Amino acid sequence: MKQDRLTHLENLIARNQCHFHEIGITLKEIRDSRLYKLILFETIEAYTKARWD
């Protein structure tokens, strides 16, 4: 049962790996350019928690 779950989760990661990388690059640009401040967030952490949590 746990092995099946692990296989399922690994397959999900494999299928979506390119999206994970793209999201990371995008969040890095938002952070580095401090674009989150445009919508009145003080930190990238507060922005990501409010927007994506």
PEJO-V536953 format. One record per residue. RES is the residue in one small letter. SS is DSSP state (h for helix, s for strand, l for the rest). Layout:
res=RES ss=SS
res=RES ss=SS
This chain:
res=m ss=l
res=k ss=h
res=q ss=h
res=d ss=h
res=r ss=h
res=l ss=h
res=t ss=h
res=h ss=h
res=l ss=h
res=e ss=h
res=n ss=h
res=l ss=h
res=i ss=h
res=a ss=h
res=r ss=h
res=n ss=h
res=q ss=h
res=c ss=h
res=h ss=h
res=f ss=h
res=h ss=h
res=e ss=h
res=i ss=h
res=g ss=h
res=i ss=h
res=t ss=h
res=l ss=h
res=k ss=h
res=e ss=h
res=i ss=h
res=r ss=h
res=d ss=h
res=s ss=l
res=r ss=l
res=l ss=h
res=y ss=h
res=k ss=h
res=l ss=h
res=i ss=h
res=l ss=l
res=f ss=l
res=e ss=l
res=t ss=l
res=i ss=h
res=e ss=h
res=a ss=h
res=y ss=h
res=t ss=h
res=k ss=h
res=a ss=h
res=r ss=h
res=w ss=h
res=d ss=l
